Amino acid sequence: MSPSMHRTSLFFVRHGQRIDHVDSSWALSSPTPQDPPLTALGQEQSQKTGAALASLLYAHRCQHHHIHHPHCHHQHRHQQQQQQKEEDSSNMTPPDSPEAEAGEHLLPLPSRPQHVAIITSPFLRCTQTAVELAKGIRSQTADCHVTVAVEPGIAEWLSFEYVPQPVPESIIVQRMQDFAMTRREHEQYYTIDWKYRPHTTSLPAWPEAWDNMQRRVEAAYRHVISTYLDSVTTTAMSDKDVVVVFVSHASPVNALLEACLQTPTLVPIGLNSISQCSWISEKDYQDQEQARYPLVALASPPLGSTITSTTTATTTTTARNTATVSPSLDVAPKASPALTLAGQDGRWQLELKASVAHLS
């Protein structure tokens, strides 16, 4: 069993504000009207989202190392200041823990570094969001290794209603070229995971039905989990705590959450929203549920783990894709059914649901 499984999380982030939603004339003069970039505000908020992710990542590490988070954060900032004095300009080498200054009683940092694997849709608004997330993460922590990879399997839902014309396959090659050309400029923030082999190398057929989108997103999700987590004991990254960040669109984020939690899932997905699922061993999960519901037999399904199918069946495709669905359609279980991952029995537990609090 990989020790990393004790401390791993999945994050699901929607892209930032896109330019055609604030400038209706942009598409009239663009050669790729189906693939808009972020606005300046979208870039700024995406970087802020990266900083929020760094805070969540650090709190999660402190929790699993049994370190009180506020003091842990103080030590974290102290070590960053020390590192900035000692590191070279590339700022890419994971730091050693410096000695605390005399008179300070600081709790130790978690010893294992993190590998943050950002997996992004090939659409420009998502790859730009991924870059800004990496910048935001690295602005807050220097002891993690950030990689970025493109996965066409988590691309936008290509419904006729939402995407009224076909999207050229060339955007996938263009994104890889963009990353290759800017790798020197961004190497202090992330590296491209050139070893990653995507589940698919093409966009889905247009127009795309909702069920088809769900199936291809689930297949891509399983491929990513297998690549970065399920085989973590045999990879070069096994000495790190691996965290995966999916960057996608409103409907695919819901489909990703559904693939993770293995239950029909429908939540409002706002721009730059963050959802988080953390791995918990089956023993810890059962102990947690027993403490929470001491009179409920453990053999019973955990509360919140199942929902009726009528909610999803009566939901329109428009409601599924919108970022502001009715509260009555906000359906998400607390945890997935029991799974086995990297040799450990456990579950994915929903920790954060489409939060935009960091943008306030």
SERO-4910 file (N, C-alpha, C, O; in steps of 0.05 Angstrom, whole numbers):
BEGIN
 pado doro    nc1    nc2    nc3   cac1   cac2   cac3    cc1    cc2    cc3    oc1    oc2    oc3
  Met    A     17    -24      0      0      0      0     17     25      0     37     26     15
  Ser    A     11     44    -17     27     68    -18     21     86      6     -3     91     12
  Pro    A     42     97     19     36    116     41     23    141     31     11    155     46
  Ser    A     26    148      5     14    172     -6    -16    171     -5    -29    192     -4
  Met    A    -28    147     -5    -57    145     -5    -70    157     20    -93    164     20
  His    A    -54    158     42    -65    169     67    -69    199     64    -84    211     80
  Arg    A    -56    212     45    -56    241     45    -62    252     17    -52    273     10
  Thr    A    -78    239      2    -84    248    -25   -112    260    -27   -130    252    -13
  Ser    A   -114    279    -45   -139    293    -50   -143    297    -80   -123    298    -95
  Leu    A   -167    300    -88   -174    308   -115   -188    335   -114   -205    340    -97
  Phe    A   -180    353   -132   -193    379   -134   -205    382   -162   -194    374   -181
  Phe    A   -229    395   -163   -243    399   -188   -249    429   -190   -264    440   -174
  Val    A   -236    441   -210   -238    470   -213   -250    477   -240   -242    466   -261
  Arg    A   -269    496   -240   -279    506   -266   -262    529   -275   -250    543   -258
  His    A   -260    533   -301   -244    555   -312   -254    582   -303   -276    584   -291
  Gly    A   -238    603   -308   -246    630   -301   -263    644   -322   -272    631   -341
  Gln    A   -268    669   -318   -285    685   -336   -274    686   -364   -251    692   -368
  Arg    A   -291    679   -384   -283    679   -412   -291    705   -426   -311    717   -419
  Ile    A   -275    713   -446   -278    739   -457   -304    743   -472   -316    765   -472
  Asp    A   -314    722   -485   -339    725   -501   -364    728   -484   -385    735   -494
  His    A   -361    723   -458   -384    728   -440   -386    756   -430   -405    764   -417
  Val    A   -365    772   -435   -365    800   -428   -362    819   -452   -368    843   -450
  Asp    A   -354    808   -475   -351    823   -499   -363    808   -522   -350    790   -534
  Ser    A   -388    814   -528   -403    798   -549   -391    802   -577   -397    786   -594
  Ser    A   -375    823   -581   -364    827   -607   -338    811   -612   -328    810   -635
  Trp    A   -327    800   -591   -302    786   -594   -304    763   -614   -286    760   -631
  Ala    A   -324    747   -613   -327    724   -631   -329    731   -660   -322    715   -678
  Leu    A   -338    756   -666   -342    764   -694   -316    767   -709   -315    764   -733
  Ser    A   -294    773   -694   -269    777   -708   -248    755   -701   -225    757   -710
  Ser    A   -256    735   -686   -237    714   -678   -237    691   -698   -259    682   -707
  Pro    A   -214    680   -705   -213    656   -722   -222    631   -708   -229    611   -721
  Thr    A   -223    632   -681   -232    608   -666   -253    618   -645   -248    618   -621
  Pro    A   -277    625   -655   -297    635   -636   -307    615   -616   -318    622   -596
  Gln    A   -302    589   -621   -310    568   -602   -290    564   -579   -295    549   -561
  Asp    A   -268    579   -581   -246    574   -561   -236    600   -549   -213    608   -554
  Pro    A   -253    614   -534   -245    640   -524   -225    638   -501   -224    618   -487
  Pro    A   -208    659   -498   -189    660   -476   -203    672   -451   -226    679   -451
  Leu    A   -187    673   -429   -197    686   -405   -195    716   -408   -180    727   -424
  Thr    A   -212    730   -393   -209    759   -389   -186    764   -369   -176    746   -357
  Ala    A   -179    790   -367   -159    797   -346   -169    790   -319   -153    780   -302
  Leu    A   -195    794   -314   -206    786   -288   -206    756   -284   -200    746   -263
  Gly    A   -211    741   -306   -210    712   -305   -182    702   -297   -180    683   -282
  Gln    A   -161    715   -308   -134    707   -301   -128    714   -272   -116    698   -258
  Glu    A   -136    737   -264   -131    746   -236   -145    727   -216   -133    719   -196
  Gln    A   -170    721   -222   -185    704   -203   -175    675   -204   -177    661   -184
  Ser    A   -165    666   -227   -154    639   -229   -128    637   -212   -124    617   -199
  Gln    A   -112    658   -212    -88    658   -196    -95    658   -166    -83    645   -149
  Lys    A   -116    673   -159   -126    674   -132   -137    646   -124   -133    637   -101
  Thr    A   -149    632   -143   -158    605   -138   -135    586   -132   -136    569   -115
  Gly    A   -112    590   -147    -89    574   -142    -78    579   -114    -70    560   -100
  Ala    A    -78    604   -104    -69    610    -77    -88    596    -57    -78    586    -36
  Ala    A   -114    596    -62   -133    582    -45   -127    552    -44   -129    539    -23
  Leu    A   -121    541    -68   -114    512    -69    -89    507    -52    -89    486    -38
  Ala    A    -69    524    -53    -45    520    -37    -52    519     -7    -41    503      8
  Ser    A    -70    537      2    -79    537     30    -93    511     37    -88    499     58
  Leu    A   -111    502     19   -125    477     24   -105    453     25   -108    435     41
  Leu    A    -86    453      6    -66    432      6    -51    431     32    -45    409     43
  Tyr    A    -43    454     41    -27    455     65    -43    447     90    -32    433    107
  Ala    A    -67    456     92    -84    449    114    -88    418    114    -88    406    136
  His    A    -92    407     90    -96    378     88    -71    363     98    -73    343    112
  Arg    A    -48    372     90    -23    359     99    -19    361    129    -12    342    142
  Cys    A    -25    385    140    -22    388    169    -41    370    184    -34    358    204
  Gln    A    -66    367    174    -85    350    186    -76    321    188    -79    308    208
  His    A    -64    311    166    -56    283    165    -30    278    179    -23    256    185
  His    A    -15    300    184      9    297    200      4    305    229     23    307    245
  His    A    -22    310    236    -30    316    263    -16    342    273     -6    343    295
  Ile    A    -15    362    255     -3    387    262    -25    408    263    -42    410    244
  His    A    -26    424    284    -46    445    287    -42    465    265    -21    477    263
  His    A    -63    469    249    -59    484    224    -50    513    227    -32    520    212
  Pro    A    -61    530    245    -51    558    246    -21    559    252     -8    575    239
  His    A    -11    542    270     18    543    275     33    531    252     55    540    245
  Cys    A     21    511    240     34    499    217     36    519    194     57    520    180
  His    A     16    536    190     17    557    170     38    577    177     52    587    159
  His    A     42    584    203     62    603    211     90    592    204    107    606    194
  Gln    A     94    566    210    119    553    204    124    552    174    146    557    164
  His    A    102    547    159    103    547    130    113    573    119    131    574    102
  Arg    A    102    596    129    110    622    119    139    628    127    154    639    112
  His    A    147    620    152    174    624    161    194    609    143    215    620    135
  Gln    A    187    584    136    205    569    119    206    580     91    227    579     78
  Gln    A    184    591     81    185    604     55    204    628     55    219    631     36
  Gln    A    203    644     76    221    667     77    250    658     78    267    670     64
  Gln    A    256    637     93    283    627     94    291    616     67    314    620     58
  Gln    A    273    602     54    279    590     28    285    611      7    303    608    -10
  Gln    A    270    633      7    274    654    -13    302    666    -11    313    675    -31
  Lys    A    314    665     13    341    675     16    362    655      6    383    662     -3
  Glu    A    355    629      8    375    608      2    372    595    -25    392    585    -36
  Glu    A    348    596    -37    344    583    -63    356    598    -86    360    622    -84
  Asp    A    361    584   -107    370    598   -132    345    610   -146    323    605   -137
  Ser    A    350    624   -167    328    639   -180    307    621   -192    284    630   -196
  Ser    A    314    596   -198    294    579   -210    272    571   -190    249    565   -198
  Asn    A    279    570   -164    259    564   -144    244    538   -149    220    535   -142
  Met    A    258    518   -160    245    493   -167    252    470   -149    239    449   -149
  Thr    A    273    473   -132    282    451   -116    266    449    -90    265    469    -75
  Pro    A    253    426    -84    239    424    -59    257    430    -35    280    420    -35
  Pro    A    249    447    -16    266    456      5    271    435     27    254    418     31
  Asp    A    294    438     40    298    424     65    287    442     87    285    466     84
  Ser    A    280    430    109    268    445    131    290    461    145    307    448    158
  Pro    A    290    488    144    311    503    158    305    503    188    283    498    197
  Glu    A    326    508    203    323    510    232    306    534    240    309    555    227
  Ala    A    290    531    259    274    554    269    293    574    282    313    567    294
  Glu    A    285    599    280    301    620    293    301    616    323    281    606    334
  Ala    A    322    625    336    324    623    365    300    636    379    292    658    372
  Gly    A    289    622    399    267    633    414    240    627    403    220    630    416
  Glu    A    239    616    378    213    610    366    207    580    371    225    563    368
  His    A    183    574    378    175    546    382    155    539    360    131    541    363
  Leu    A    166    531    337    150    526    314    147    496    309    166    481    313
  Leu    A    123    488    302    118    460    296    131    452    269    132    469    251
  Pro    A    140    428    267    154    420    242    135    417    218    112    411    221
  Leu    A    147    422    195    132    418    170    129    388    164    146    373    173
  Pro    A    108    380    150    107    353    140    132    347    123    141    364    107
  Ser    A    144    324    127    170    318    114    168    311     85    186    316     70
  Arg    A    145    300     76    143    291     49    134    313     31    114    327     37
  Pro    A    148    318      8    139    339    -11    114    330    -26    106    307    -24
  Gln    A    102    349    -40     78    343    -55     83    345    -85    100    361    -94
  His    A     69    328    -99     68    330   -128     39    338   -135     21    322   -131
  Val    A     35    362   -145      9    372   -153      6    368   -183     19    383   -199
  Ala    A    -10    349   -192    -14    343   -220    -39    357   -230    -61    349   -223
  Ile    A    -36    378   -246    -58    393   -258    -65    380   -285    -48    379   -303
  Ile    A    -90    371   -287    -99    358   -312   -121    377   -324   -141    382   -311
  Thr    A   -116    386   -348   -134    407   -359   -147    399   -385   -135    385   -402
  Ser    A   -171    409   -389   -184    408   -415   -167    423   -435   -153    442   -428
  Pro    A   -168    416   -461   -152    430   -481   -162    457   -489   -149    472   -504
  Phe    A   -186    465   -480   -197    491   -488   -180    513   -475   -171    510   -452
  Leu    A   -176    535   -489   -157    556   -481   -164    567   -454   -146    572   -438
  Arg    A   -190    571   -448   -197    582   -422   -189    564   -399   -184    574   -377
  Cys    A   -188    538   -404   -179    519   -384   -149    518   -381   -138    518   -358
  Thr    A   -135    517   -403   -105    516   -401    -94    542   -389    -75    541   -374
  Gln    A   -107    565   -396    -98    590   -383   -105    589   -353    -89    600   -337
  Thr    A   -127    578   -346   -134    575   -317   -113    558   -304   -105    564   -281
  Ala    A   -105    536   -317    -85    518   -305    -59    532   -299    -47    528   -278
  Val    A    -50    548   -318    -25    563   -315    -28    582   -291     -9    584   -274
  Glu    A    -50    597   -289    -54    615   -266    -56    601   -240    -47    611   -219
  Leu    A    -69    577   -240    -70    561   -216    -41    554   -206    -35    556   -182
  Ala    A    -25    546   -225      3    539   -218     18    563   -206     32    560   -187
  Lys    A     14    586   -218     26    610   -207     16    616   -179     32    623   -161
  Gly    A    -10    613   -175    -21    618   -148    -11    598   -127     -5    606   -105
  Ile    A     -9    573   -135      1    553   -117     30    559   -109     37    558    -85
  Arg    A     47    564   -129     75    569   -124     80    595   -109    100    599    -96
  Ser    A     61    614   -111     64    639    -96     61    635    -66     69    652    -50
  Gln    A     48    613    -58     43    608    -30     60    586    -18     63    584      6
  Thr    A     71    568    -35     87    546    -24    109    540    -44    105    540    -68
  Ala    A    132    534    -33    155    527    -50    163    498    -48    181    489    -61
  Asp    A    149    482    -31    157    455    -26    139    435    -41    134    413    -31
  Cys    A    129    442    -64    113    423    -80    122    425   -109    132    446   -119
  His    A    119    403   -123    126    402   -151    100    402   -167     83    384   -164
  Val    A     96    421   -185     72    424   -200     77    416   -229     95    426   -242
  Thr    A     60    398   -239     61    391   -267     34    397   -280     13    397   -267
  Val    A     34    400   -306     10    405   -321      9    386   -345     29    381   -358
  Ala    A    -15    374   -350    -19    357   -373    -46    362   -385    -65    370   -371
  Val    A    -48    358   -411    -73    363   -425    -88    336   -429    -76    317   -438
  Glu    A   -114    336   -422   -130    312   -426   -156    320   -441   -174    331   -429
  Pro    A   -157    314   -468   -181    320   -483   -206    306   -473   -228    315   -479
  Gly    A   -203    285   -458   -226    271   -447   -243    287   -428   -266    279   -423
  Ile    A   -232    309   -417   -248    325   -398   -255    352   -412   -259    372   -398
  Ala    A   -256    352   -438   -263    376   -453   -292    384   -449   -308    369   -437
  Glu    A   -299    407   -459   -327    418   -456   -347    398   -467   -342    382   -486
  Trp    A   -371    399   -456   -394    384   -467   -402    397   -493   -411    420   -494
  Leu    A   -399    382   -515   -404    394   -542   -433    390   -550   -438    378   -571
  Ser    A   -451    400   -534   -479    398   -542   -485    420   -562   -472    441   -563
  Phe    A   -505    415   -579   -512    435   -600   -523    460   -586   -518    483   -596
  Glu    A   -537    457   -564   -548    479   -549   -526    498   -538   -529    522   -538
  Tyr    A   -504    486   -529   -483    501   -516   -460    509   -535   -448    530   -533
  Val    A   -454    491   -554   -433    496   -574   -446    493   -601   -447    471   -612
  Pro    A   -454    515   -613   -471    514   -637   -457    507   -663   -469    504   -684
  Gln    A   -430    503   -662   -416    494   -686   -392    477   -677   -383    479   -655
  Pro    A   -382    460   -695   -360    442   -688   -335    457   -679   -330    480   -689
  Val    A   -320    445   -661   -295    457   -652   -272    443   -667   -272    418   -668
  Pro    A   -254    458   -678   -232    445   -694   -214    428   -676   -206    436   -654
  Glu    A   -207    405   -686   -188    387   -671   -161    400   -667   -146    393   -649
  Ser    A   -155    420   -683   -129    433   -682   -123    447   -655   -100    453   -649
  Ile    A   -144    452   -639   -139    465   -613   -122    448   -595   -108    459   -578
  Ile    A   -124    421   -598   -108    404   -580    -78    407   -586    -62    411   -568
  Val    A    -71    406   -612    -43    410   -620    -34    438   -613    -11    442   -604
  Gln    A    -52    457   -617    -44    485   -610    -38    488   -581    -19    503   -574
  Arg    A    -53    475   -563    -48    477   -535    -20    466   -528     -5    477   -512
  Met    A    -14    443   -540     12    431   -534     35    449   -544     56    451   -531
  Gln    A     31    461   -567     51    480   -578     53    504   -560     75    514   -555
  Asp    A     31    514   -549     31    537   -531     48    530   -506     65    546   -498
  Phe    A     43    507   -495     58    499   -471     88    496   -477    105    504   -461
  Ala    A     94    484   -500    122    481   -508    137    507   -511    160    511   -503
  Met    A    123    527   -524    135    553   -529    139    570   -504    156    587   -504
  Thr    A    123    565   -484    124    582   -460    137    568   -436    135    577   -414
  Arg    A    149    544   -441    159    529   -418    181    543   -404    183    541   -379
  Arg    A    198    558   -418    220    572   -405    209    595   -388    218    600   -366
  Glu    A    188    608   -398    176    631   -384    162    622   -358    161    637   -339
  His    A    152    598   -358    136    589   -335    149    567   -319    136    556   -301
  Glu    A    174    561   -324    186    538   -311    189    541   -281    192    522   -266
  Gln    A    188    566   -271    190    570   -242    163    563   -229    162    561   -204
  Tyr    A    142    560   -245    116    554   -233    108    524   -237     96    512   -219
  Tyr    A    114    513   -260    106    485   -266    123    474   -288    138    489   -302
  Thr    A    121    448   -291    134    434   -314    112    419   -328     92    411   -316
  Ile    A    116    415   -354     97    399   -370    103    369   -365    126    361   -367
  Asp    A     82    354   -359     85    325   -356     84    312   -384     63    303   -392
  Trp    A    107    312   -397    108    301   -425    104    271   -425     98    259   -445
  Lys    A    108    258   -402    104    229   -400     75    221   -399     69    197   -404
  Tyr    A     58    239   -392     29    232   -390     18    226   -417     22    241   -436
  Arg    A      4    204   -419     -9    195   -444    -39    198   -440    -51    183   -424
  Pro    A    -52    218   -453    -81    222   -448    -98    198   -456    -90    182   -472
  His    A   -121    197   -444   -140    176   -450   -149    177   -479   -152    156   -492
  Thr    A   -153    201   -489   -160    205   -517   -144    228   -528   -137    247   -514
  Thr    A   -139    228   -554   -124    250   -567   -142    266   -586   -131    282   -602
  Ser    A   -168    263   -584   -186    277   -601   -210    287   -586   -216    278   -564
  Leu    A   -224    307   -597   -248    317   -585   -271    298   -592   -270    283   -612
  Pro    A   -292    298   -576   -316    281   -582   -330    290   -607   -327    313   -616
  Ala    A   -345    272   -619   -361    279   -642   -382    300   -635   -394    299   -613
  Trp    A   -386    319   -653   -406    341   -648   -430    336   -666   -427    328   -689
  Pro    A   -454    341   -655   -461    348   -628   -460    324   -610   -463    301   -619
  Glu    A   -457    329   -584   -452    307   -565   -476    306   -545   -484    326   -534
  Ala    A   -486    281   -542   -507    277   -522   -496    277   -494   -473    272   -489
  Trp    A   -514    284   -475   -505    285   -447   -494    259   -437   -473    258   -424
  Asp    A   -507    237   -443   -497    211   -434   -470    204   -445   -453    193   -432
  Asn    A   -465    212   -470   -439    207   -483   -417    223   -469   -395    214   -465
  Met    A   -424    248   -462   -405    265   -447   -398    252   -420   -375    251   -413
  Gln    A   -418    243   -406   -413    230   -380   -395    206   -383   -376    202   -366
  Arg    A   -399    190   -403   -383    165   -406   -354    172   -413   -336    160   -402
  Arg    A   -350    191   -431   -322    197   -438   -307    212   -415   -283    208   -412
  Val    A   -321    228   -399   -309    241   -377   -302    221   -355   -280    222   -344
  Glu    A   -320    202   -350   -314    181   -331   -290    164   -339   -274    157   -323
  Ala    A   -289    158   -365   -266    142   -375   -240    157   -371   -220    146   -364
  Ala    A   -241    183   -377   -217    200   -374   -209    202   -344   -185    201   -337
  Tyr    A   -229    205   -327   -224    206   -298   -210    181   -289   -190    182   -275
  Arg    A   -221    158   -296   -209    132   -288   -180    129   -298   -163    118   -285
  His    A   -175    139   -322   -148    138   -334   -129    155   -317   -107    147   -312
  Val    A   -138    179   -310   -121    197   -294   -115    185   -267    -92    185   -258
  Ile    A   -135    174   -254   -131    162   -227   -112    138   -229    -95    135   -212
  Ser    A   -116    122   -250    -98     99   -254    -69    108   -258    -50     96   -248
  Thr    A    -66    130   -274    -39    140   -280    -25    152   -256     -1    146   -252
  Tyr    A    -38    168   -241    -25    183   -220    -28    171   -192    -11    177   -175
  Leu    A    -49    156   -187    -54    146   -160    -54    116   -157    -41    105   -139
  Asp    A    -68    102   -174    -71     74   -171    -45     59   -175    -40     38   -163
  Ser    A    -27     70   -191     -1     58   -196     21     73   -182     45     71   -190
  Val    A     15     89   -162     34    107   -149     57     91   -136     79    102   -134
  Thr    A     53     67   -128     74     52   -115     96     44   -134    118     37   -125
  Thr    A     91     45   -160    111     36   -179    122     60   -196    137     55   -215
  Thr    A    114     84   -188    123    107   -204    145    122   -189    150    117   -166
  Ala    A    159    139   -205    181    155   -193    171    175   -173    186    186   -158
  Met    A    144    180   -173    133    200   -155    124    188   -128    111    201   -112
  Ser    A    131    162   -123    121    149    -99    132    161    -74    122    154    -52
  Asp    A    153    177    -75    164    190    -52    150    216    -45    158    230    -27
  Lys    A    129    223    -60    114    248    -56     84    242    -50     74    221    -58
  Asp    A     72    260    -36     43    260    -34     30    271    -59     35    294    -66
  Val    A     16    254    -74      5    262   -100    -23    273    -97    -40    261    -85
  Val    A    -27    297   -109    -53    310   -109    -60    316   -138    -43    326   -153
  Val    A    -85    310   -147    -93    315   -174   -113    338   -175   -132    338   -159
  Val    A   -109    357   -193   -127    380   -197   -138    378   -225   -123    381   -245
  Phe    A   -164    374   -228   -177    374   -254   -187    402   -260   -200    415   -244
  Val    A   -180    412   -284   -190    439   -293   -208    434   -317   -198    426   -338
  Ser    A   -233    441   -314   -252    434   -335   -274    455   -336   -271    478   -329
  His    A   -298    446   -346   -321    464   -351   -344    455   -333   -342    435   -318
  Ala    A   -365    471   -333   -387    466   -314   -398    438   -315   -398    424   -295
  Ser    A   -407    429   -338   -419    402   -340   -398    380   -336   -404    361   -321
  Pro    A   -375    381   -348   -355    361   -342   -346    360   -313   -339    338   -303
  Val    A   -346    382   -299   -339    381   -270   -360    365   -255   -353    349   -238
  Asn    A   -386    369   -261   -406    352   -249   -402    323   -256   -406    305   -239
  Ala    A   -395    318   -281   -390    290   -290   -366    278   -275   -366    254   -269
  Leu    A   -345    294   -271   -322    285   -256   -329    278   -227   -320    258   -217
  Leu    A   -344    295   -215   -353    290   -187   -370    264   -186   -367    249   -167
  Glu    A   -387    261   -206   -403    236   -207   -386    212   -211   -391    191   -199
  Ala    A   -365    214   -227   -347    191   -231   -331    185   -206   -326    162   -199
  Cys    A   -324    206   -191   -309    202   -166   -327    190   -144   -319    171   -132
  Leu    A   -350    202   -140   -368    194   -118   -386    170   -126   -399    158   -108
  Gln    A   -387    163   -152   -402    141   -162   -431    142   -155   -444    121   -149
  Thr    A   -442    165   -156   -470    170   -150   -479    194   -166   -464    213   -169
  Pro    A   -504    194   -177   -513    218   -192   -508    243   -175   -517    245   -152
  Thr    A   -494    262   -187   -485    286   -173   -491    310   -190   -486    311   -213
  Leu    A   -503    330   -177   -510    355   -191   -508    378   -172   -524    381   -153
  Val    A   -488    395   -176   -484    418   -159   -479    442   -177   -469    439   -199
  Pro    A   -485    466   -167   -479    490   -182   -449    494   -185   -435    494   -164
  Ile    A   -439    497   -209   -410    499   -213   -404    528   -223   -407    534   -247
  Gly    A   -396    545   -205   -390    573   -212   -362    575   -224   -345    557   -222
  Leu    A   -356    598   -237   -330    603   -247   -309    602   -225   -313    614   -203
  Asn    A   -287    589   -230   -265    586   -211   -273    572   -185   -260    575   -164
  Ser    A   -295    558   -185   -303    543   -161   -285    520   -156   -273    508   -175
  Ile    A   -283    513   -131   -266    490   -122   -283    469   -108   -298    476    -90
  Ser    A   -281    445   -117   -292    422   -103   -269    404    -95   -249    402   -110
  Gln    A   -271    391    -72   -249    374    -62   -260    348    -52   -279    347    -37
  Cys    A   -248    326    -61   -253    299    -50   -227    288    -39   -207    288    -53
  Ser    A   -227    279    -14   -204    268     -1   -207    238      4   -229    228      9
  Trp    A   -185    224      1   -185    195      6   -184    189     36   -169    201     51
  Ile    A   -202    171     44   -203    162     72   -204    132     73   -219    120     58
  Ser    A   -187    120     89   -187     91     91   -214     81    100   -229     95    114
  Glu    A   -221     56     93   -248     46    101   -250     44    131   -272     49    142
  Lys    A   -229     37    145   -230     35    174   -236     63    186   -253     66    203
  Asp    A   -221     83    176   -225    110    187   -253    120    180   -265    134    196
  Tyr    A   -263    113    156   -289    122    149   -311    110    167   -329    124    176
  Gln    A   -308     84    172   -328     71    189   -326     81    218   -347     84    231
  Asp    A   -302     86    228   -299     98    254   -312    126    255   -325    133    275
  Gln    A   -308    141    234   -319    168    232   -350    167    232   -362    183    246
  Glu    A   -361    149    216   -390    147    215   -402    136    241   -423    145    250
  Gln    A   -388    118    254   -397    108    280   -397    130    301   -416    131    317
  Ala    A   -377    147    301   -376    169    320   -398    190    313   -409    202    332
  Arg    A   -404    193    288   -424    213    280   -452    203    284   -469    218    293
  Tyr    A   -456    178    279   -483    166    282   -481    141    299   -483    119    289
  Pro    A   -477    144    325   -471    120    342   -494    100    343   -490     77    350
  Leu    A   -519    108    337   -541     90    339   -548     77    312   -567     61    310
  Val    A   -533     84    291   -538     73    265   -519     49    260   -495     52    263
  Ala    A   -530     26    252   -513      3    247   -495      9    223   -503     21    204
  Leu    A   -470      0    226   -450      5    205   -457     -9    179   -448     -1    157
  Ala    A   -474    -29    180   -481    -43    156   -500    -27    139   -504    -33    115
  Ser    A   -513     -7    151   -532     10    136   -516     29    118   -494     36    124
  Pro    A   -528     37     95   -515     56     77   -510     82     92   -529     92    105
  Pro    A   -486     94     90   -481    119    104   -500    141     94   -507    141     70
  Leu    A   -508    158    112   -527    179    104   -514    196     83   -491    204     85
  Gly    A   -530    202     63   -520    220     41   -506    205     19   -498    217     -1
  Ser    A   -502    178     22   -487    164      2   -505    155    -21   -494    146    -42
  Thr    A   -531    156    -18   -548    149    -41   -569    170    -44   -577    184    -26
  Ile    A   -579    173    -69   -601    191    -75   -620    177    -94   -613    158   -108
  Thr    A   -644    187    -95   -663    176   -114   -656    184   -142   -645    205   -147
  Ser    A   -664    168   -161   -657    174   -189   -676    194   -201   -670    204   -223
  Thr    A   -698    200   -188   -718    218   -200   -707    246   -203   -715    260   -222
  Thr    A   -690    255   -185   -679    282   -187   -664    286   -213   -669    305   -227
  Thr    A   -646    267   -218   -630    270   -243   -647    266   -267   -643    279   -288
  Ala    A   -666    247   -266   -682    241   -290   -699    265   -299   -704    267   -323
  Thr    A   -707    281   -280   -725    303   -287   -709    329   -292   -722    350   -297
  Thr    A   -683    328   -291   -667    352   -295   -663    357   -325   -656    339   -340
  Thr    A   -667    381   -334   -663    388   -362   -633    391   -367   -618    396   -349
  Thr    A   -626    389   -393   -598    392   -400   -589    421   -395   -565    425   -389
  Thr    A   -607    440   -397   -599    467   -392   -591    471   -362   -571    483   -356
  Ala    A   -607    459   -344   -601    461   -316   -575    447   -309   -560    456   -292
  Arg    A   -570    425   -323   -545    410   -318   -520    427   -324   -500    424   -311
  Asn    A   -523    444   -345   -499    458   -354   -496    485   -342   -474    497   -345
  Thr    A   -516    495   -329   -515    523   -319   -498    524   -294   -495    505   -279
  Ala    A   -487    548   -288   -471    552   -264   -488    561   -241   -478    564   -219
  Thr    A   -514    566   -246   -531    576   -224   -557    560   -223   -579    571   -226
  Val    A   -555    533   -219   -579    517   -218   -594    521   -192   -582    531   -173
  Ser    A   -619    514   -192   -636    517   -169   -625    501   -146   -615    479   -150
  Pro    A   -628    511   -121   -620    495    -97   -632    467    -96   -621    449    -85
  Ser    A   -656    465   -108   -669    438   -108   -655    418   -125   -659    394   -122
  Leu    A   -637    428   -143   -622    410   -160   -593    406   -149   -577    393   -162
  Asp    A   -588    417   -126   -561    414   -114   -559    388    -99   -565    386    -76
  Val    A   -550    367   -113   -550    340   -103   -522    329   -103   -509    327   -125
  Ala    A   -511    323    -80   -484    311    -78   -482    293    -54   -490    301    -32
  Pro    A   -472    268    -57   -468    251    -35   -444    259    -18   -428    276    -26
  Lys    A   -443    248      7   -420    255     24   -395    240     16   -373    250     20
  Ala    A   -399    215      6   -375    199      1   -383    178    -20   -406    172    -25
  Ser    A   -362    167    -33   -366    146    -53   -371    120    -38   -367    118    -14
  Pro    A   -381     99    -53   -381     72    -42   -352     63    -36   -333     76    -45
  Ala    A   -349     41    -22   -322     31    -16   -308     23    -42   -319     11    -60
  Leu    A   -282     31    -43   -265     26    -66   -239     14    -57   -232     14    -33
  Thr    A   -223      4    -76   -196     -4    -71   -178     12    -89   -181     11   -114
  Leu    A   -159     26    -78   -141     43    -94   -113     40    -83   -108     43    -59
  Ala    A    -94     34   -101    -66     30    -94    -64      9    -71    -47     12    -53
  Gly    A    -81    -11    -72    -80    -32    -52    -93    -26    -26    -92    -42     -7
  Gln    A   -107     -3    -23   -120      4      2   -150      6     -2   -159     18    -22
  Asp    A   -165     -5     17   -194     -2     17   -201     25     29   -191     32     50
  Gly    A   -218     40     16   -226     66     26   -247     79      9   -261     65     -7
  Arg    A   -250    105     12   -271    120     -3   -261    148     -9   -243    158      5
  Trp    A   -273    159    -29   -270    188    -34   -291    202    -18   -315    196    -21
  Gln    A   -283    221     -2   -302    236     15   -304    265      6   -283    278      3
  Leu    A   -328    275      1   -331    303     -8   -325    322     15   -339    322     35
  Glu    A   -304    338     11   -296    357     32   -306    386     26   -312    401     44
  Leu    A   -307    392      0   -313    420     -8   -329    418    -33   -322    403    -52
  Lys    A   -352    433    -34   -370    431    -57   -373    457    -71   -386    475    -62
  Ala    A   -360    459    -95   -362    482   -113   -360    509    -98   -377    527   -101
  Ser    A   -340    511    -81   -336    536    -65   -324    558    -81   -305    554    -97
  Val    A   -335    582    -78   -323    607    -90   -317    627    -68   -314    651    -73
  Ala    A   -315    617    -43   -310    636    -20   -284    650    -23   -281    673    -13
  His    A   -264    638    -36   -238    651    -39   -238    675    -58   -219    690    -59
  Leu    A   -260    679    -73   -262    701    -91   -275    725    -78   -277    747    -90
  Ser    A   -285    722    -54   -299    744    -40   -280    767    -33   -288    787    -22
***
